[in-house]
Amino acid sequence: MCWQPSASLLAVRERAALLARIRDFFRALGVLEVETPIASRSATTDPALSSLATRWHGAGAPLYLQTSPELAMKRLLAAGSGPIYQICKVFRDDERGRLHHPEFTLLEWYRPGWDYHRLMTEVAELARAALLQPLLPDERIAYRDLFREGLGLDPWEADAQALSRAAQAQGIGDAARLRLTHDGWLDLLLSHCLAPSLGRGRLTFVYDYPPSQALLARCRDQRSGPVAERFELFVEGLELANGFQELTEAGEQRWRFNQDVAARVAKGQSVAPIDEAFLAAIAAGLPDCAGVALGIDRLLMRRLDVGAIDDVLAFPIERA
Amino acid sequence: MATYSTNEFRGGLKIMLDGDPYTIVENEFVKPGKGQAFNRVRVRNLKTGRVVEKTFKSGETVEAADVIETPMQYLYSDGELWYFMDPESYEQVSADAAAVGEVAKWIKEQDMCNLTLWNGAPLIVEPPSFVVLAVTETDPGLKGDTSGGGGKPATLETGAVVRVPLFVQTDELIKVDTRTGTYVSRAKEE
């Protein structure tokens, strides 16, 4: 057992300074800092995530550790909180690697009355302030254009066979053997071939995702088909943030949760209760808003220019 | 049949792919925040030594390879096979030329080698990092020369040929680094 921290003391101090700059940023803008529960009776339905659970003697059932504070924060928005942010620990089972740790720090914030493009502008401002790089340029590229320009295919039109061929042509090891869904192929191509070159010397926002990857984002119809009003931020090939024009329709939201649960059942994943308090809050009226979650540990990695999340964690899970 | 999930992947893990045993050289977990997770691994084929890249969906399982690494003593060769013995169980195994390869020219009877066994049969034989071998033939060399500069070929008792300094003479013992195939120093009988 190794007792020493895996992060340098410089990284420990830089984390404190980074958090202070983020709080200053929001204080100056009048965005309220909030806290919501880490442990909850309900858990995410997202098939791409798995929750950790714990027990509380008063609950009579497991409590799930949040994978994101999103649903509880939306209950505050529905209650009329106005713009809010939170810095908190979130937990994701089955995620461990050079860039992943099962417990990490997320900054999440919501802007009632804003659209997601305006929020992207604010995310860029926050990133510049946090990284102490006031001149860092930013750019935006639509998900569809990213695939067209980078791989010469349209992610809405290309079928799984075409995506598989593209993966093989890109030299992804043993891609011919993989059996993936349409979205699985898109995830493979984005994470292996496209993302590594994004955000070089700049902040790159990718926006307007396929509707099958909408998650909690609103969708809109375009002449070329529906798109999900969602964005992600990449810096030096690293995925830093994910934001939505938030879905505010209770019926659509419940339908998506049910779809998620069906997908989880089909894959043999555990299923926790759906967050009925959140659905009730949306039904009562979630204001139109844009929201975003940003990984603090990865932001700190960029600030310090280090390659592994363990370089910025005092004690990674193997030493916890 | 033992299997490993991608969650258990780490450097050095031995797995079966397409009927061949492989060792994991490097494992990288790749996952979009909201999407399919992958393990991108570099693996070395233990039969051919070739390193290739493979991609797995996280959560997939692969068959474990029954591969162990163990020290064994080299006994003798009959010209076709090389025989090794486990110093604790006295169990013997024989390795063919494919497993022994170039190593044959470095090992002497009773040397301790590191063997990689797959299903009990030798796959890789690693010689000791340093071996002491007698010079069986080398040119007499020039008088008065010390170490450095030049050098000359010397044939060793195992048949290997290495470059040695000019002062090294036939019948002397020398120490050789088997990883680089180079002369290290003169040696005394151990």
Chai-1 contact restraints between the chains, C-beta under 6 A:
chainA,res_idxA,chainB,res_idxB,connection_type,confidence,min_distance_angstrom,max_distance_angstrom,comment,restraint_id
A,A48,B,K34,contact,1.0,0.0,6.0,A-B,restraint_1
A,A48,B,G35,contact,1.0,0.0,6.0,A-B,restraint_2
A,G97,B,F29,contact,1.0,0.0,6.0,A-B,restraint_3
A,H100,B,F29,contact,1.0,0.0,6.0,A-B,restraint_4
A,I172,B,T55,contact,1.0,0.0,6.0,A-B,restraint_5
A,G173,B,E53,contact,1.0,0.0,6.0,A-B,restraint_6
A,G173,B,K54,contact,1.0,0.0,6.0,A-B,restraint_7
A,G173,B,T55,contact,1.0,0.0,6.0,A-B,restraint_8
A,D174,B,K54,contact,1.0,0.0,6.0,A-B,restraint_9
A,D174,B,T55,contact,1.0,0.0,6.0,A-B,restraint_10
A,G184,B,Q36,contact,1.0,0.0,6.0,A-B,restraint_11
A,D187,B,P32,contact,1.0,0.0,6.0,A-B,restraint_12
A,D187,B,G35,contact,1.0,0.0,6.0,A-B,restraint_13
A,D187,B,Q36,contact,1.0,0.0,6.0,A-B,restraint_14
A,S191,B,V30,contact,1.0,0.0,6.0,A-B,restraint_15
A,S191,B,P32,contact,1.0,0.0,6.0,A-B,restraint_16
A,L215,B,K34,contact,1.0,0.0,6.0,A-B,restraint_17
A,E239,B,G33,contact,1.0,0.0,6.0,A-B,restraint_18
A,N242,B,G33,contact,1.0,0.0,6.0,A-B,restraint_19
